[in-house]
Amino acid sequence: MTAFKAFNPFGPDAQVQTIEQITVENDPACVSVYGRLDITRDRDGLQNARALSALLDAVVAKLESEPALPDHASGAPKTHPMTNPFA
């Protein structure tokens, strides 16, 4: 089971939330979601689904509250450079 903490999307602080194997990283420019989450048909699955829903609802609410939300974010997308271990 995962305990959900308050999440401030696009806030000035770098927050990281995890739900099982899903990671949600907060940045002033973007919110990154990656990993895997199996939502099982039990109380643990329900709790995980609610936690994920709460995180995404907070992101949607923040975006909807922006009065002049642009069509596309300016600047290059955030990338995570990796070296090729086989090179």
PyMOL commands that place a pseudoatom at each C-alpha (Angstrom):
pseudoatom trace, name=CA, resn=MET, resi=1, chain=A, elem=C, hetatm=0, pos=[0.000, 0.000, 0.000]
pseudoatom trace, name=CA, resn=THR, resi=2, chain=A, elem=C, hetatm=0, pos=[1.137, 3.526, -0.758]
pseudoatom trace, name=CA, resn=ALA, resi=3, chain=A, elem=C, hetatm=0, pos=[0.616, 6.560, 1.448]
pseudoatom trace, name=CA, resn=PHE, resi=4, chain=A, elem=C, hetatm=0, pos=[-0.216, 9.630, -0.636]
pseudoatom trace, name=CA, resn=LYS, resi=5, chain=A, elem=C, hetatm=0, pos=[1.348, 12.984, 0.250]
pseudoatom trace, name=CA, resn=ALA, resi=6, chain=A, elem=C, hetatm=0, pos=[0.309, 16.437, -0.950]
pseudoatom trace, name=CA, resn=PHE, resi=7, chain=A, elem=C, hetatm=0, pos=[1.648, 17.086, -4.430]
pseudoatom trace, name=CA, resn=ASN, resi=8, chain=A, elem=C, hetatm=0, pos=[2.182, 20.603, -5.793]
pseudoatom trace, name=CA, resn=PRO, resi=9, chain=A, elem=C, hetatm=0, pos=[2.403, 20.210, -9.591]
pseudoatom trace, name=CA, resn=PHE, resi=10, chain=A, elem=C, hetatm=0, pos=[4.799, 22.584, -11.348]
pseudoatom trace, name=CA, resn=GLY, resi=11, chain=A, elem=C, hetatm=0, pos=[5.836, 23.974, -7.970]
pseudoatom trace, name=CA, resn=PRO, resi=12, chain=A, elem=C, hetatm=0, pos=[9.237, 25.438, -7.198]
pseudoatom trace, name=CA, resn=ASP, resi=13, chain=A, elem=C, hetatm=0, pos=[10.236, 22.419, -5.141]
pseudoatom trace, name=CA, resn=ALA, resi=14, chain=A, elem=C, hetatm=0, pos=[11.442, 19.209, -6.745]
pseudoatom trace, name=CA, resn=GLN, resi=15, chain=A, elem=C, hetatm=0, pos=[9.073, 16.559, -5.438]
pseudoatom trace, name=CA, resn=VAL, resi=16, chain=A, elem=C, hetatm=0, pos=[9.074, 12.869, -6.216]
pseudoatom trace, name=CA, resn=GLN, resi=17, chain=A, elem=C, hetatm=0, pos=[6.145, 10.586, -5.454]
pseudoatom trace, name=CA, resn=THR, resi=18, chain=A, elem=C, hetatm=0, pos=[6.097, 6.844, -5.920]
pseudoatom trace, name=CA, resn=ILE, resi=19, chain=A, elem=C, hetatm=0, pos=[3.208, 4.424, -6.155]
pseudoatom trace, name=CA, resn=GLU, resi=20, chain=A, elem=C, hetatm=0, pos=[4.552, 0.892, -6.293]
pseudoatom trace, name=CA, resn=GLN, resi=21, chain=A, elem=C, hetatm=0, pos=[6.822, 1.131, -9.390]
pseudoatom trace, name=CA, resn=ILE, resi=22, chain=A, elem=C, hetatm=0, pos=[5.372, 4.384, -10.790]
pseudoatom trace, name=CA, resn=THR, resi=23, chain=A, elem=C, hetatm=0, pos=[7.465, 7.498, -10.228]
pseudoatom trace, name=CA, resn=VAL, resi=24, chain=A, elem=C, hetatm=0, pos=[6.088, 11.013, -10.589]
pseudoatom trace, name=CA, resn=GLU, resi=25, chain=A, elem=C, hetatm=0, pos=[8.711, 13.771, -10.664]
pseudoatom trace, name=CA, resn=ASN, resi=26, chain=A, elem=C, hetatm=0, pos=[7.763, 17.386, -10.203]
pseudoatom trace, name=CA, resn=ASP, resi=27, chain=A, elem=C, hetatm=0, pos=[9.571, 20.269, -11.881]
pseudoatom trace, name=CA, resn=PRO, resi=28, chain=A, elem=C, hetatm=0, pos=[8.506, 23.899, -12.519]
pseudoatom trace, name=CA, resn=ALA, resi=29, chain=A, elem=C, hetatm=0, pos=[8.446, 23.160, -16.279]
pseudoatom trace, name=CA, resn=CYS, resi=30, chain=A, elem=C, hetatm=0, pos=[6.884, 19.687, -16.353]
pseudoatom trace, name=CA, resn=VAL, resi=31, chain=A, elem=C, hetatm=0, pos=[5.630, 16.690, -14.430]
pseudoatom trace, name=CA, resn=SER, resi=32, chain=A, elem=C, hetatm=0, pos=[7.189, 13.386, -15.498]
pseudoatom trace, name=CA, resn=VAL, resi=33, chain=A, elem=C, hetatm=0, pos=[5.435, 10.044, -14.966]
pseudoatom trace, name=CA, resn=TYR, resi=34, chain=A, elem=C, hetatm=0, pos=[7.218, 6.775, -15.622]
pseudoatom trace, name=CA, resn=GLY, resi=35, chain=A, elem=C, hetatm=0, pos=[7.326, 3.176, -14.461]
pseudoatom trace, name=CA, resn=ARG, resi=36, chain=A, elem=C, hetatm=0, pos=[4.777, 0.428, -14.085]
pseudoatom trace, name=CA, resn=LEU, resi=37, chain=A, elem=C, hetatm=0, pos=[1.728, 0.064, -11.870]
pseudoatom trace, name=CA, resn=ASP, resi=38, chain=A, elem=C, hetatm=0, pos=[-0.438, -3.040, -11.695]
pseudoatom trace, name=CA, resn=ILE, resi=39, chain=A, elem=C, hetatm=0, pos=[-3.817, -2.097, -10.264]
pseudoatom trace, name=CA, resn=THR, resi=40, chain=A, elem=C, hetatm=0, pos=[-5.038, -5.322, -8.764]
pseudoatom trace, name=CA, resn=ARG, resi=41, chain=A, elem=C, hetatm=0, pos=[-8.650, -6.158, -8.017]
pseudoatom trace, name=CA, resn=ASP, resi=42, chain=A, elem=C, hetatm=0, pos=[-8.354, -5.766, -4.247]
pseudoatom trace, name=CA, resn=ARG, resi=43, chain=A, elem=C, hetatm=0, pos=[-8.048, -3.068, -1.569]
pseudoatom trace, name=CA, resn=ASP, resi=44, chain=A, elem=C, hetatm=0, pos=[-4.368, -2.467, -2.341]
pseudoatom trace, name=CA, resn=GLY, resi=45, chain=A, elem=C, hetatm=0, pos=[-5.244, -1.948, -6.005]
pseudoatom trace, name=CA, resn=LEU, resi=46, chain=A, elem=C, hetatm=0, pos=[-8.015, 0.458, -5.056]
pseudoatom trace, name=CA, resn=GLN, resi=47, chain=A, elem=C, hetatm=0, pos=[-5.636, 2.459, -2.877]
pseudoatom trace, name=CA, resn=ASN, resi=48, chain=A, elem=C, hetatm=0, pos=[-3.026, 2.591, -5.655]
pseudoatom trace, name=CA, resn=ALA, resi=49, chain=A, elem=C, hetatm=0, pos=[-5.656, 3.697, -8.188]
pseudoatom trace, name=CA, resn=ARG, resi=50, chain=A, elem=C, hetatm=0, pos=[-6.854, 6.445, -5.845]
pseudoatom trace, name=CA, resn=ALA, resi=51, chain=A, elem=C, hetatm=0, pos=[-3.279, 7.652, -5.238]
pseudoatom trace, name=CA, resn=LEU, resi=52, chain=A, elem=C, hetatm=0, pos=[-2.567, 7.820, -8.986]
pseudoatom trace, name=CA, resn=SER, resi=53, chain=A, elem=C, hetatm=0, pos=[-5.892, 9.533, -9.614]
pseudoatom trace, name=CA, resn=ALA, resi=54, chain=A, elem=C, hetatm=0, pos=[-5.177, 12.142, -6.907]
pseudoatom trace, name=CA, resn=LEU, resi=55, chain=A, elem=C, hetatm=0, pos=[-1.766, 12.925, -8.412]
pseudoatom trace, name=CA, resn=LEU, resi=56, chain=A, elem=C, hetatm=0, pos=[-3.171, 13.311, -11.916]
pseudoatom trace, name=CA, resn=ASP, resi=57, chain=A, elem=C, hetatm=0, pos=[-6.203, 15.283, -10.664]
pseudoatom trace, name=CA, resn=ALA, resi=58, chain=A, elem=C, hetatm=0, pos=[-3.784, 17.755, -9.013]
pseudoatom trace, name=CA, resn=VAL, resi=59, chain=A, elem=C, hetatm=0, pos=[-1.888, 18.136, -12.312]
pseudoatom trace, name=CA, resn=VAL, resi=60, chain=A, elem=C, hetatm=0, pos=[-5.114, 18.670, -14.285]
pseudoatom trace, name=CA, resn=ALA, resi=61, chain=A, elem=C, hetatm=0, pos=[-6.433, 21.209, -11.744]
pseudoatom trace, name=CA, resn=LYS, resi=62, chain=A, elem=C, hetatm=0, pos=[-3.174, 23.182, -11.888]
pseudoatom trace, name=CA, resn=LEU, resi=63, chain=A, elem=C, hetatm=0, pos=[-3.190, 23.238, -15.693]
pseudoatom trace, name=CA, resn=GLU, resi=64, chain=A, elem=C, hetatm=0, pos=[-6.869, 24.244, -15.798]
pseudoatom trace, name=CA, resn=SER, resi=65, chain=A, elem=C, hetatm=0, pos=[-6.179, 27.122, -13.387]
pseudoatom trace, name=CA, resn=GLU, resi=66, chain=A, elem=C, hetatm=0, pos=[-3.582, 28.673, -15.727]
pseudoatom trace, name=CA, resn=PRO, resi=67, chain=A, elem=C, hetatm=0, pos=[-5.275, 31.682, -17.381]
pseudoatom trace, name=CA, resn=ALA, resi=68, chain=A, elem=C, hetatm=0, pos=[-2.951, 31.847, -20.403]
pseudoatom trace, name=CA, resn=LEU, resi=69, chain=A, elem=C, hetatm=0, pos=[-1.956, 28.242, -20.965]
pseudoatom trace, name=CA, resn=PRO, resi=70, chain=A, elem=C, hetatm=0, pos=[0.028, 28.064, -24.234]
pseudoatom trace, name=CA, resn=ASP, resi=71, chain=A, elem=C, hetatm=0, pos=[-0.650, 25.454, -26.912]
pseudoatom trace, name=CA, resn=HIS, resi=72, chain=A, elem=C, hetatm=0, pos=[2.917, 24.148, -26.553]
pseudoatom trace, name=CA, resn=ALA, resi=73, chain=A, elem=C, hetatm=0, pos=[5.564, 24.637, -23.886]
pseudoatom trace, name=CA, resn=SER, resi=74, chain=A, elem=C, hetatm=0, pos=[8.496, 26.780, -24.918]
pseudoatom trace, name=CA, resn=GLY, resi=75, chain=A, elem=C, hetatm=0, pos=[11.985, 25.355, -24.943]
pseudoatom trace, name=CA, resn=ALA, resi=76, chain=A, elem=C, hetatm=0, pos=[13.276, 21.897, -25.596]
pseudoatom trace, name=CA, resn=PRO, resi=77, chain=A, elem=C, hetatm=0, pos=[11.602, 18.932, -23.923]
pseudoatom trace, name=CA, resn=LYS, resi=78, chain=A, elem=C, hetatm=0, pos=[13.269, 17.580, -20.816]
pseudoatom trace, name=CA, resn=THR, resi=79, chain=A, elem=C, hetatm=0, pos=[15.492, 14.642, -21.698]
pseudoatom trace, name=CA, resn=HIS, resi=80, chain=A, elem=C, hetatm=0, pos=[17.366, 12.106, -19.645]
pseudoatom trace, name=CA, resn=PRO, resi=81, chain=A, elem=C, hetatm=0, pos=[20.649, 11.437, -21.475]
pseudoatom trace, name=CA, resn=MET, resi=82, chain=A, elem=C, hetatm=0, pos=[22.007, 7.914, -21.105]
pseudoatom trace, name=CA, resn=THR, resi=83, chain=A, elem=C, hetatm=0, pos=[25.251, 6.381, -22.216]
pseudoatom trace, name=CA, resn=ASN, resi=84, chain=A, elem=C, hetatm=0, pos=[25.114, 3.187, -24.228]
pseudoatom trace, name=CA, resn=PRO, resi=85, chain=A, elem=C, hetatm=0, pos=[26.470, 0.410, -22.003]
pseudoatom trace, name=CA, resn=PHE, resi=86, chain=A, elem=C, hetatm=0, pos=[27.140, -1.743, -25.083]
pseudoatom trace, name=CA, resn=ALA, resi=87, chain=A, elem=C, hetatm=0, pos=[29.280, 0.823, -26.925]
for i in range(1, 87): cmd.bond("trace and resi %d" % i, "trace and resi %d" % (i + 1))
show_as sticks, trace
zoom trace
